[in-house]
Structure formats: structure tokens, C-alpha cells
Amino acid sequence: MNVLGAVAVSAMVLAYALESRHRAFVGVFAVACAASSVYGFLIGSLPFGLAEAVWTAAALRRLRRAP
């Protein structure tokens, strides 16, 4: 399960860094945030899971508005 968390957070950081290059990275960021949220809930960390769920919603909103 720790692998899920490490992969999710690593993907989040990488996608966030590359967001300005292509709209697809905003989508990757949203998926990585969702995976991180699932990880937070699986480990029993409600605040972490909820915070990542909010980031997921924000990324999806940005994705819809991206040109």
C-alpha cells in the first residue's frame, strides 16, 4: 500500500511541474490526486483523503476550463 502512496504523490509532483506544457498533464494531476485521496482513506487518514479529494475537484475544474 505504501507503493500506491509513493507513486501517487510522485505522479502529482511530476504532472504539476509539467502542467504548463500540455493540458493532458492537468488530467494526469487529477488522476494522481484521486489516487492519493484513495490512499489517504485506505491508511485511515481522513484529513489527507479529504484534502486530496478537494485537489482532485480543483484539477478537474481546471481541466474543463483549459483551452
PDB file of N, CA, C, O and CB in Angstrom:
ATOM      1  N   MET A   1       0.826  -1.193   0.000  1.00  0.00           N
ATOM      2  CA  MET A   1       0.000   0.000   0.000  1.00  0.00           C
ATOM      3  C   MET A   1       0.872   1.259   0.000  1.00  0.00           C
ATOM      4  O   MET A   1       0.469   2.287  -0.544  1.00  0.00           O
ATOM      5  CB  MET A   1      -0.941  -0.003   1.212  1.00  0.00           C
ATOM      6  N   ASN A   2       2.052   1.187   0.600  1.00  0.00           N
ATOM      7  CA  ASN A   2       2.938   2.345   0.593  1.00  0.00           C
ATOM      8  C   ASN A   2       3.379   2.696  -0.820  1.00  0.00           C
ATOM      9  O   ASN A   2       3.663   3.854  -1.124  1.00  0.00           O
ATOM     10  CB  ASN A   2       4.156   2.085   1.469  1.00  0.00           C
ATOM     11  N   VAL A   3       3.433   1.682  -1.682  1.00  0.00           N
ATOM     12  CA  VAL A   3       3.813   1.924  -3.072  1.00  0.00           C
ATOM     13  C   VAL A   3       2.765   2.811  -3.742  1.00  0.00           C
ATOM     14  O   VAL A   3       3.116   3.717  -4.498  1.00  0.00           O
ATOM     15  CB  VAL A   3       3.971   0.584  -3.843  1.00  0.00           C
ATOM     16  N   LEU A   4       1.492   2.560  -3.474  1.00  0.00           N
ATOM     17  CA  LEU A   4       0.423   3.393  -4.039  1.00  0.00           C
ATOM     18  C   LEU A   4       0.626   4.851  -3.649  1.00  0.00           C
ATOM     19  O   LEU A   4       0.538   5.734  -4.502  1.00  0.00           O
ATOM     20  CB  LEU A   4      -0.963   2.902  -3.563  1.00  0.00           C
ATOM     21  N   GLY A   5       0.890   5.111  -2.405  1.00  0.00           N
ATOM     22  CA  GLY A   5       1.101   6.477  -1.941  1.00  0.00           C
ATOM     23  C   GLY A   5       2.305   7.128  -2.591  1.00  0.00           C
ATOM     24  O   GLY A   5       2.241   8.284  -3.009  1.00  0.00           O
ATOM     25  N   ALA A   6       3.404   6.392  -2.678  1.00  0.00           N
ATOM     26  CA  ALA A   6       4.621   6.936  -3.272  1.00  0.00           C
ATOM     27  C   ALA A   6       4.425   7.237  -4.758  1.00  0.00           C
ATOM     28  O   ALA A   6       4.848   8.285  -5.248  1.00  0.00           O
ATOM     29  CB  ALA A   6       5.787   5.961  -3.081  1.00  0.00           C
ATOM     30  N   VAL A   7       3.784   6.315  -5.467  1.00  0.00           N
ATOM     31  CA  VAL A   7       3.547   6.522  -6.900  1.00  0.00           C
ATOM     32  C   VAL A   7       2.581   7.688  -7.118  1.00  0.00           C
ATOM     33  O   VAL A   7       2.802   8.525  -7.993  1.00  0.00           O
ATOM     34  CB  VAL A   7       2.987   5.232  -7.553  1.00  0.00           C
ATOM     35  N   ALA A   8       1.524   7.740  -6.328  1.00  0.00           N
ATOM     36  CA  ALA A   8       0.529   8.806  -6.488  1.00  0.00           C
ATOM     37  C   ALA A   8       1.142  10.185  -6.247  1.00  0.00           C
ATOM     38  O   ALA A   8       0.934  11.106  -7.036  1.00  0.00           O
ATOM     39  CB  ALA A   8      -0.647   8.583  -5.530  1.00  0.00           C
ATOM     40  N   VAL A   9       1.884  10.324  -5.173  1.00  0.00           N
ATOM     41  CA  VAL A   9       2.469  11.631  -4.853  1.00  0.00           C
ATOM     42  C   VAL A   9       3.554  12.002  -5.860  1.00  0.00           C
ATOM     43  O   VAL A   9       3.671  13.166  -6.244  1.00  0.00           O
ATOM     44  CB  VAL A   9       3.052  11.626  -3.428  1.00  0.00           C
ATOM     45  N   SER A  10       4.343  11.027  -6.288  1.00  0.00           N
ATOM     46  CA  SER A  10       5.361  11.299  -7.300  1.00  0.00           C
ATOM     47  C   SER A  10       4.728  11.747  -8.609  1.00  0.00           C
ATOM     48  O   SER A  10       5.215  12.679  -9.249  1.00  0.00           O
ATOM     49  CB  SER A  10       6.226  10.062  -7.534  1.00  0.00           C
ATOM     50  N   ALA A  11       3.645  11.089  -9.009  1.00  0.00           N
ATOM     51  CA  ALA A  11       2.939  11.467 -10.234  1.00  0.00           C
ATOM     52  C   ALA A  11       2.336  12.858 -10.099  1.00  0.00           C
ATOM     53  O   ALA A  11       2.327  13.629 -11.059  1.00  0.00           O
ATOM     54  CB  ALA A  11       1.841  10.443 -10.564  1.00  0.00           C
ATOM     55  N   MET A  12       1.831  13.183  -8.910  1.00  0.00           N
ATOM     56  CA  MET A  12       1.270  14.509  -8.682  1.00  0.00           C
ATOM     57  C   MET A  12       2.323  15.587  -8.889  1.00  0.00           C
ATOM     58  O   MET A  12       2.081  16.580  -9.576  1.00  0.00           O
ATOM     59  CB  MET A  12       0.685  14.607  -7.274  1.00  0.00           C
ATOM     60  N   VAL A  13       3.482  15.391  -8.297  1.00  0.00           N
ATOM     61  CA  VAL A  13       4.548  16.392  -8.386  1.00  0.00           C
ATOM     62  C   VAL A  13       5.010  16.548  -9.834  1.00  0.00           C
ATOM     63  O   VAL A  13       5.172  17.667 -10.321  1.00  0.00           O
ATOM     64  CB  VAL A  13       5.741  16.001  -7.481  1.00  0.00           C
ATOM     65  N   LEU A  14       5.219  15.438 -10.511  1.00  0.00           N
ATOM     66  CA  LEU A  14       5.676  15.483 -11.904  1.00  0.00           C
ATOM     67  C   LEU A  14       4.635  16.145 -12.809  1.00  0.00           C
ATOM     68  O   LEU A  14       4.973  17.004 -13.624  1.00  0.00           O
ATOM     69  CB  LEU A  14       5.984  14.065 -12.409  1.00  0.00           C
ATOM     70  N   ALA A  15       3.371  15.743 -12.664  1.00  0.00           N
ATOM     71  CA  ALA A  15       2.313  16.314 -13.502  1.00  0.00           C
ATOM     72  C   ALA A  15       2.136  17.804 -13.217  1.00  0.00           C
ATOM     73  O   ALA A  15       1.918  18.589 -14.140  1.00  0.00           O
ATOM     74  CB  ALA A  15       0.986  15.570 -13.271  1.00  0.00           C
ATOM     75  N   TYR A  16       2.227  18.194 -11.962  1.00  0.00           N
ATOM     76  CA  TYR A  16       2.091  19.608 -11.605  1.00  0.00           C
ATOM     77  C   TYR A  16       3.199  20.428 -12.247  1.00  0.00           C
ATOM     78  O   TYR A  16       2.968  21.539 -12.724  1.00  0.00           O
ATOM     79  CB  TYR A  16       2.115  19.788 -10.077  1.00  0.00           C
ATOM     80  N   ALA A  17       4.402  19.872 -12.254  1.00  0.00           N
ATOM     81  CA  ALA A  17       5.540  20.578 -12.850  1.00  0.00           C
ATOM     82  C   ALA A  17       5.385  20.723 -14.361  1.00  0.00           C
ATOM     83  O   ALA A  17       5.903  21.673 -14.948  1.00  0.00           O
ATOM     84  CB  ALA A  17       6.842  19.844 -12.531  1.00  0.00           C
ATOM     85  N   LEU A  18       4.677  19.789 -14.993  1.00  0.00           N
ATOM     86  CA  LEU A  18       4.544  19.788 -16.449  1.00  0.00           C
ATOM     87  C   LEU A  18       3.221  20.350 -16.954  1.00  0.00           C
ATOM     88  O   LEU A  18       2.972  20.346 -18.160  1.00  0.00           O
ATOM     89  CB  LEU A  18       4.707  18.401 -16.958  1.00  0.00           C
ATOM     90  N   GLU A  19       2.372  20.832 -16.058  1.00  0.00           N
ATOM     91  CA  GLU A  19       1.047  21.314 -16.449  1.00  0.00           C
ATOM     92  C   GLU A  19       1.072  22.388 -17.518  1.00  0.00           C
ATOM     93  O   GLU A  19       0.173  22.438 -18.358  1.00  0.00           O
ATOM     94  CB  GLU A  19       0.337  21.839 -15.257  1.00  0.00           C
ATOM     95  N   SER A  20       2.069  23.238 -17.507  1.00  0.00           N
ATOM     96  CA  SER A  20       2.111  24.335 -18.477  1.00  0.00           C
ATOM     97  C   SER A  20       2.467  23.846 -19.885  1.00  0.00           C
ATOM     98  O   SER A  20       2.279  24.579 -20.855  1.00  0.00           O
ATOM     99  CB  SER A  20       3.120  25.388 -18.027  1.00  0.00           C
ATOM    100  N   ARG A  21       2.972  22.630 -20.005  1.00  0.00           N
ATOM    101  CA  ARG A  21       3.384  22.112 -21.307  1.00  0.00           C
ATOM    102  C   ARG A  21       2.233  21.550 -22.128  1.00  0.00           C
ATOM    103  O   ARG A  21       2.223  21.662 -23.354  1.00  0.00           O
ATOM    104  CB  ARG A  21       4.418  21.052 -21.120  1.00  0.00           C
ATOM    105  N   HIS A  22       1.266  20.947 -21.450  1.00  0.00           N
ATOM    106  CA  HIS A  22       0.138  20.371 -22.185  1.00  0.00           C
ATOM    107  C   HIS A  22      -1.030  20.156 -21.232  1.00  0.00           C
ATOM    108  O   HIS A  22      -0.851  19.866 -20.049  1.00  0.00           O
ATOM    109  CB  HIS A  22       0.540  19.033 -22.869  1.00  0.00           C
ATOM    110  N   ARG A  23      -2.214  20.304 -21.775  1.00  0.00           N
ATOM    111  CA  ARG A  23      -3.447  20.146 -20.998  1.00  0.00           C
ATOM    112  C   ARG A  23      -3.574  18.746 -20.393  1.00  0.00           C
ATOM    113  O   ARG A  23      -4.180  18.584 -19.334  1.00  0.00           O
ATOM    114  CB  ARG A  23      -4.657  20.436 -21.877  1.00  0.00           C
ATOM    115  N   ALA A  24      -3.010  17.741 -21.054  1.00  0.00           N
ATOM    116  CA  ALA A  24      -3.115  16.366 -20.567  1.00  0.00           C
ATOM    117  C   ALA A  24      -2.509  16.201 -19.180  1.00  0.00           C
ATOM    118  O   ALA A  24      -2.945  15.350 -18.404  1.00  0.00           O
ATOM    119  CB  ALA A  24      -2.438  15.417 -21.536  1.00  0.00           C
ATOM    120  N   PHE A  25      -1.510  17.011 -18.869  1.00  0.00           N
ATOM    121  CA  PHE A  25      -0.874  16.893 -17.555  1.00  0.00           C
ATOM    122  C   PHE A  25      -1.804  17.348 -16.434  1.00  0.00           C
ATOM    123  O   PHE A  25      -1.656  16.914 -15.292  1.00  0.00           O
ATOM    124  CB  PHE A  25       0.416  17.706 -17.519  1.00  0.00           C
ATOM    125  N   VAL A  26      -2.752  18.214 -16.749  1.00  0.00           N
ATOM    126  CA  VAL A  26      -3.767  18.589 -15.751  1.00  0.00           C
ATOM    127  C   VAL A  26      -4.630  17.367 -15.443  1.00  0.00           C
ATOM    128  O   VAL A  26      -4.989  17.130 -14.290  1.00  0.00           O
ATOM    129  CB  VAL A  26      -4.655  19.782 -16.262  1.00  0.00           C
ATOM    130  N   GLY A  27      -4.960  16.595 -16.474  1.00  0.00           N
ATOM    131  CA  GLY A  27      -5.714  15.358 -16.276  1.00  0.00           C
ATOM    132  C   GLY A  27      -4.926  14.328 -15.487  1.00  0.00           C
ATOM    133  O   GLY A  27      -5.469  13.653 -14.613  1.00  0.00           O
ATOM    134  N   VAL A  28      -3.642  14.213 -15.801  1.00  0.00           N
ATOM    135  CA  VAL A  28      -2.781  13.288 -15.042  1.00  0.00           C
ATOM    136  C   VAL A  28      -2.723  13.724 -13.580  1.00  0.00           C
ATOM    137  O   VAL A  28      -2.763  12.893 -12.672  1.00  0.00           O
ATOM    138  CB  VAL A  28      -1.342  13.235 -15.651  1.00  0.00           C
ATOM    139  N   PHE A  29      -2.627  15.031 -13.363  1.00  0.00           N
ATOM    140  CA  PHE A  29      -2.603  15.542 -12.000  1.00  0.00           C
ATOM    141  C   PHE A  29      -3.897  15.191 -11.256  1.00  0.00           C
ATOM    142  O   PHE A  29      -3.859  14.810 -10.086  1.00  0.00           O
ATOM    143  CB  PHE A  29      -2.391  17.061 -12.008  1.00  0.00           C
ATOM    144  N   ALA A  30      -5.032  15.320 -11.934  1.00  0.00           N
ATOM    145  CA  ALA A  30      -6.326  14.991 -11.312  1.00  0.00           C
ATOM    146  C   ALA A  30      -6.390  13.514 -10.938  1.00  0.00           C
ATOM    147  O   ALA A  30      -6.841  13.164  -9.847  1.00  0.00           O
ATOM    148  CB  ALA A  30      -7.489  15.343 -12.263  1.00  0.00           C
ATOM    149  N   VAL A  31      -5.941  12.655 -11.839  1.00  0.00           N
ATOM    150  CA  VAL A  31      -5.949  11.212 -11.560  1.00  0.00           C
ATOM    151  C   VAL A  31      -5.004  10.883 -10.402  1.00  0.00           C
ATOM    152  O   VAL A  31      -5.337  10.074  -9.536  1.00  0.00           O
ATOM    153  CB  VAL A  31      -5.544  10.412 -12.823  1.00  0.00           C
ATOM    154  N   ALA A  32      -3.836  11.507 -10.391  1.00  0.00           N
ATOM    155  CA  ALA A  32      -2.879  11.269  -9.312  1.00  0.00           C
ATOM    156  C   ALA A  32      -3.432  11.760  -7.970  1.00  0.00           C
ATOM    157  O   ALA A  32      -3.227  11.117  -6.941  1.00  0.00           O
ATOM    158  CB  ALA A  32      -1.543  11.965  -9.622  1.00  0.00           C
ATOM    159  N   CYS A  33      -4.125  12.886  -7.984  1.00  0.00           N
ATOM    160  CA  CYS A  33      -4.753  13.395  -6.755  1.00  0.00           C
ATOM    161  C   CYS A  33      -5.818  12.425  -6.259  1.00  0.00           C
ATOM    162  O   CYS A  33      -5.937  12.182  -5.058  1.00  0.00           O
ATOM    163  CB  CYS A  33      -5.376  14.789  -6.996  1.00  0.00           C
ATOM    164  N   ALA A  34      -6.590  11.875  -7.189  1.00  0.00           N
ATOM    165  CA  ALA A  34      -7.623  10.909  -6.805  1.00  0.00           C
ATOM    166  C   ALA A  34      -6.985   9.663  -6.201  1.00  0.00           C
ATOM    167  O   ALA A  34      -7.478   9.135  -5.204  1.00  0.00           O
ATOM    168  CB  ALA A  34      -8.493  10.527  -8.024  1.00  0.00           C
ATOM    169  N   ALA A  35      -5.900   9.193  -6.794  1.00  0.00           N
ATOM    170  CA  ALA A  35      -5.200   8.023  -6.253  1.00  0.00           C
ATOM    171  C   ALA A  35      -4.638   8.333  -4.873  1.00  0.00           C
ATOM    172  O   ALA A  35      -4.675   7.487  -3.980  1.00  0.00           O
ATOM    173  CB  ALA A  35      -4.067   7.577  -7.201  1.00  0.00           C
ATOM    174  N   SER A  36      -4.125   9.528  -4.701  1.00  0.00           N
ATOM    175  CA  SER A  36      -3.600   9.931  -3.399  1.00  0.00           C
ATOM    176  C   SER A  36      -4.724  10.028  -2.364  1.00  0.00           C
ATOM    177  O   SER A  36      -4.527   9.695  -1.195  1.00  0.00           O
ATOM    178  CB  SER A  36      -2.863  11.278  -3.512  1.00  0.00           C
ATOM    179  N   SER A  37      -5.887  10.479  -2.793  1.00  0.00           N
ATOM    180  CA  SER A  37      -7.043  10.543  -1.897  1.00  0.00           C
ATOM    181  C   SER A  37      -7.460   9.145  -1.452  1.00  0.00           C
ATOM    182  O   SER A  37      -7.725   8.909  -0.273  1.00  0.00           O
ATOM    183  CB  SER A  37      -8.220  11.253  -2.587  1.00  0.00           C
ATOM    184  N   VAL A  38      -7.515   8.228  -2.405  1.00  0.00           N
ATOM    185  CA  VAL A  38      -7.849   6.835  -2.069  1.00  0.00           C
ATOM    186  C   VAL A  38      -6.835   6.289  -1.074  1.00  0.00           C
ATOM    187  O   VAL A  38      -7.206   5.639  -0.097  1.00  0.00           O
ATOM    188  CB  VAL A  38      -7.887   5.946  -3.346  1.00  0.00           C
ATOM    189  N   TYR A  39      -5.567   6.550  -1.319  1.00  0.00           N
ATOM    190  CA  TYR A  39      -4.520   6.097  -0.403  1.00  0.00           C
ATOM    191  C   TYR A  39      -4.741   6.670   1.000  1.00  0.00           C
ATOM    192  O   TYR A  39      -4.625   5.955   1.995  1.00  0.00           O
ATOM    193  CB  TYR A  39      -3.128   6.505  -0.933  1.00  0.00           C
ATOM    194  N   GLY A  40      -5.060   7.963   1.069  1.00  0.00           N
ATOM    195  CA  GLY A  40      -5.299   8.584   2.373  1.00  0.00           C
ATOM    196  C   GLY A  40      -6.432   7.914   3.130  1.00  0.00           C
ATOM    197  O   GLY A  40      -6.330   7.679   4.334  1.00  0.00           O
ATOM    198  N   PHE A  41      -7.514   7.606   2.423  1.00  0.00           N
ATOM    199  CA  PHE A  41      -8.631   6.926   3.082  1.00  0.00           C
ATOM    200  C   PHE A  41      -8.259   5.498   3.477  1.00  0.00           C
ATOM    201  O   PHE A  41      -8.672   5.014   4.531  1.00  0.00           O
ATOM    202  CB  PHE A  41      -9.859   6.912   2.165  1.00  0.00           C
ATOM    203  N   LEU A  42      -7.476   4.822   2.627  1.00  0.00           N
ATOM    204  CA  LEU A  42      -7.079   3.442   2.941  1.00  0.00           C
ATOM    205  C   LEU A  42      -6.201   3.349   4.183  1.00  0.00           C
ATOM    206  O   LEU A  42      -6.289   2.383   4.941  1.00  0.00           O
ATOM    207  CB  LEU A  42      -6.346   2.833   1.764  1.00  0.00           C
ATOM    208  N   ILE A  43      -5.361   4.347   4.388  1.00  0.00           N
ATOM    209  CA  ILE A  43      -4.495   4.310   5.578  1.00  0.00           C
ATOM    210  C   ILE A  43      -5.192   4.883   6.810  1.00  0.00           C
ATOM    211  O   ILE A  43      -4.630   4.903   7.906  1.00  0.00           O
ATOM    212  CB  ILE A  43      -3.203   5.085   5.313  1.00  0.00           C
ATOM    213  N   GLY A  44      -6.419   5.347   6.612  1.00  0.00           N
ATOM    214  CA  GLY A  44      -7.194   5.837   7.750  1.00  0.00           C
ATOM    215  C   GLY A  44      -6.973   7.296   8.078  1.00  0.00           C
ATOM    216  O   GLY A  44      -7.310   7.744   9.174  1.00  0.00           O
ATOM    217  N   SER A  45      -6.413   8.044   7.144  1.00  0.00           N
ATOM    218  CA  SER A  45      -6.174   9.462   7.372  1.00  0.00           C
ATOM    219  C   SER A  45      -7.264  10.271   6.676  1.00  0.00           C
ATOM    220  O   SER A  45      -7.126  10.649   5.513  1.00  0.00           O
ATOM    221  CB  SER A  45      -4.767   9.878   6.865  1.00  0.00           C
ATOM    222  N   LEU A  46      -8.323  10.523   7.386  1.00  0.00           N
ATOM    223  CA  LEU A  46      -9.458  11.255   6.839  1.00  0.00           C
ATOM    224  C   LEU A  46      -9.070  12.660   6.346  1.00  0.00           C
ATOM    225  O   LEU A  46      -9.479  13.045   5.251  1.00  0.00           O
ATOM    226  CB  LEU A  46     -10.550  11.362   7.889  1.00  0.00           C
ATOM    227  N   PRO A  47      -8.290  13.438   7.123  1.00  0.00           N
ATOM    228  CA  PRO A  47      -7.934  14.778   6.631  1.00  0.00           C
ATOM    229  C   PRO A  47      -7.127  14.742   5.325  1.00  0.00           C
ATOM    230  O   PRO A  47      -7.354  15.561   4.434  1.00  0.00           O
ATOM    231  CB  PRO A  47      -7.138  15.520   7.696  1.00  0.00           C
ATOM    232  N   PHE A  48      -6.203  13.812   5.212  1.00  0.00           N
ATOM    233  CA  PHE A  48      -5.395  13.686   3.998  1.00  0.00           C
ATOM    234  C   PHE A  48      -6.272  13.268   2.820  1.00  0.00           C
ATOM    235  O   PHE A  48      -6.164  13.832   1.731  1.00  0.00           O
ATOM    236  CB  PHE A  48      -4.253  12.665   4.207  1.00  0.00           C
ATOM    237  N   GLY A  49      -7.127  12.294   3.036  1.00  0.00           N
ATOM    238  CA  GLY A  49      -8.023  11.837   1.977  1.00  0.00           C
ATOM    239  C   GLY A  49      -8.950  12.935   1.501  1.00  0.00           C
ATOM    240  O   GLY A  49      -9.176  13.076   0.299  1.00  0.00           O
ATOM    241  N   LEU A  50      -9.488  13.713   2.421  1.00  0.00           N
ATOM    242  CA  LEU A  50     -10.381  14.814   2.052  1.00  0.00           C
ATOM    243  C   LEU A  50      -9.639  15.935   1.334  1.00  0.00           C
ATOM    244  O   LEU A  50     -10.141  16.492   0.357  1.00  0.00           O
ATOM    245  CB  LEU A  50     -11.070  15.368   3.292  1.00  0.00           C
ATOM    246  N   ALA A  51      -8.447  16.263   1.816  1.00  0.00           N
ATOM    247  CA  ALA A  51      -7.656  17.319   1.176  1.00  0.00           C
ATOM    248  C   ALA A  51      -7.328  16.942  -0.267  1.00  0.00           C
ATOM    249  O   ALA A  51      -7.410  17.781  -1.164  1.00  0.00           O
ATOM    250  CB  ALA A  51      -6.356  17.579   1.968  1.00  0.00           C
ATOM    251  N   GLU A  52      -6.966  15.707  -0.485  1.00  0.00           N
ATOM    252  CA  GLU A  52      -6.645  15.266  -1.837  1.00  0.00           C
ATOM    253  C   GLU A  52      -7.896  15.202  -2.707  1.00  0.00           C
ATOM    254  O   GLU A  52      -7.817  15.416  -3.917  1.00  0.00           O
ATOM    255  CB  GLU A  52      -5.960  13.902  -1.801  1.00  0.00           C
ATOM    256  N   ALA A  53      -9.037  14.913  -2.112  1.00  0.00           N
ATOM    257  CA  ALA A  53     -10.294  14.933  -2.864  1.00  0.00           C
ATOM    258  C   ALA A  53     -10.607  16.354  -3.341  1.00  0.00           C
ATOM    259  O   ALA A  53     -11.102  16.543  -4.452  1.00  0.00           O
ATOM    260  CB  ALA A  53     -11.454  14.388  -1.996  1.00  0.00           C
ATOM    261  N   VAL A  54     -10.322  17.336  -2.511  1.00  0.00           N
ATOM    262  CA  VAL A  54     -10.520  18.734  -2.897  1.00  0.00           C
ATOM    263  C   VAL A  54      -9.575  19.098  -4.044  1.00  0.00           C
ATOM    264  O   VAL A  54      -9.980  19.762  -4.998  1.00  0.00           O
ATOM    265  CB  VAL A  54     -10.290  19.677  -1.684  1.00  0.00           C
ATOM    266  N   TRP A  55      -8.312  18.661  -3.950  1.00  0.00           N
ATOM    267  CA  TRP A  55      -7.360  18.902  -5.042  1.00  0.00           C
ATOM    268  C   TRP A  55      -7.833  18.243  -6.328  1.00  0.00           C
ATOM    269  O   TRP A  55      -7.671  18.806  -7.411  1.00  0.00           O
ATOM    270  CB  TRP A  55      -5.963  18.379  -4.669  1.00  0.00           C
ATOM    271  N   THR A  56      -8.416  17.058  -6.217  1.00  0.00           N
ATOM    272  CA  THR A  56      -8.937  16.364  -7.399  1.00  0.00           C
ATOM    273  C   THR A  56     -10.032  17.202  -8.056  1.00  0.00           C
ATOM    274  O   THR A  56     -10.033  17.388  -9.273  1.00  0.00           O
ATOM    275  CB  THR A  56      -9.484  14.963  -7.019  1.00  0.00           C
ATOM    276  N   ALA A  57     -10.957  17.701  -7.251  1.00  0.00           N
ATOM    277  CA  ALA A  57     -12.045  18.523  -7.783  1.00  0.00           C
ATOM    278  C   ALA A  57     -11.506  19.799  -8.436  1.00  0.00           C
ATOM    279  O   ALA A  57     -11.986  20.209  -9.493  1.00  0.00           O
ATOM    280  CB  ALA A  57     -13.038  18.881  -6.664  1.00  0.00           C
ATOM    281  N   ALA A  58     -10.520  20.417  -7.812  1.00  0.00           N
ATOM    282  CA  ALA A  58      -9.935  21.637  -8.382  1.00  0.00           C
ATOM    283  C   ALA A  58      -9.243  21.342  -9.712  1.00  0.00           C
ATOM    284  O   ALA A  58      -9.357  22.120 -10.659  1.00  0.00           O
ATOM    285  CB  ALA A  58      -8.934  22.265  -7.394  1.00  0.00           C
ATOM    286  N   ALA A  59      -8.537  20.235  -9.782  1.00  0.00           N
ATOM    287  CA  ALA A  59      -7.844  19.870 -11.023  1.00  0.00           C
ATOM    288  C   ALA A  59      -8.852  19.547 -12.131  1.00  0.00           C
ATOM    289  O   ALA A  59      -8.644  19.925 -13.285  1.00  0.00           O
ATOM    290  CB  ALA A  59      -6.908  18.660 -10.784  1.00  0.00           C
ATOM    291  N   LEU A  60      -9.920  18.864 -11.793  1.00  0.00           N
ATOM    292  CA  LEU A  60     -10.937  18.549 -12.798  1.00  0.00           C
ATOM    293  C   LEU A  60     -11.612  19.827 -13.304  1.00  0.00           C
ATOM    294  O   LEU A  60     -11.946  19.930 -14.485  1.00  0.00           O
ATOM    295  CB  LEU A  60     -11.990  17.585 -12.213  1.00  0.00           C
ATOM    296  N   ARG A  61     -11.805  20.776 -12.429  1.00  0.00           N
ATOM    297  CA  ARG A  61     -12.385  22.052 -12.831  1.00  0.00           C
ATOM    298  C   ARG A  61     -11.437  22.794 -13.781  1.00  0.00           C
ATOM    299  O   ARG A  61     -11.869  23.360 -14.786  1.00  0.00           O
ATOM    300  CB  ARG A  61     -12.694  22.918 -11.590  1.00  0.00           C
ATOM    301  N   ARG A  62     -10.138  22.784 -13.450  1.00  0.00           N
ATOM    302  CA  ARG A  62      -9.152  23.400 -14.332  1.00  0.00           C
ATOM    303  C   ARG A  62      -9.089  22.691 -15.685  1.00  0.00           C
ATOM    304  O   ARG A  62      -8.907  23.328 -16.723  1.00  0.00           O
ATOM    305  CB  ARG A  62      -7.776  23.387 -13.672  1.00  0.00           C
ATOM    306  N   LEU A  63      -9.240  21.379 -15.659  1.00  0.00           N
ATOM    307  CA  LEU A  63      -9.193  20.601 -16.889  1.00  0.00           C
ATOM    308  C   LEU A  63     -10.351  20.985 -17.820  1.00  0.00           C
ATOM    309  O   LEU A  63     -10.172  21.110 -19.031  1.00  0.00           O
ATOM    310  CB  LEU A  63      -9.238  19.097 -16.570  1.00  0.00           C
ATOM    311  N   ARG A  64     -11.527  21.168 -17.238  1.00  0.00           N
ATOM    312  CA  ARG A  64     -12.688  21.564 -18.037  1.00  0.00           C
ATOM    313  C   ARG A  64     -12.503  22.947 -18.648  1.00  0.00           C
ATOM    314  O   ARG A  64     -12.993  23.206 -19.747  1.00  0.00           O
ATOM    315  CB  ARG A  64     -13.950  21.540 -17.183  1.00  0.00           C
ATOM    316  N   ARG A  65     -11.806  23.834 -17.953  1.00  0.00           N
ATOM    317  CA  ARG A  65     -11.640  25.206 -18.406  1.00  0.00           C
ATOM    318  C   ARG A  65     -10.381  25.412 -19.245  1.00  0.00           C
ATOM    319  O   ARG A  65     -10.194  26.482 -19.824  1.00  0.00           O
ATOM    320  CB  ARG A  65     -11.609  26.125 -17.222  1.00  0.00           C
ATOM    321  N   ALA A  66      -9.528  24.415 -19.316  1.00  0.00           N
ATOM    322  CA  ALA A  66      -8.276  24.560 -20.068  1.00  0.00           C
ATOM    323  C   ALA A  66      -8.570  24.643 -21.557  1.00  0.00           C
ATOM    324  O   ALA A  66      -9.462  23.960 -22.059  1.00  0.00           O
ATOM    325  CB  ALA A  66      -7.317  23.382 -19.776  1.00  0.00           C
ATOM    326  N   PRO A  67      -7.822  25.475 -22.259  1.00  0.00           N
ATOM    327  CA  PRO A  67      -8.047  25.608 -23.719  1.00  0.00           C
ATOM    328  C   PRO A  67      -7.615  24.365 -24.483  1.00  0.00           C
ATOM    329  O   PRO A  67      -7.738  24.320 -25.707  1.00  0.00           O
ATOM    330  CB  PRO A  67      -7.292  26.823 -24.265  1.00  0.00           C
TER     331      PRO A  67
END
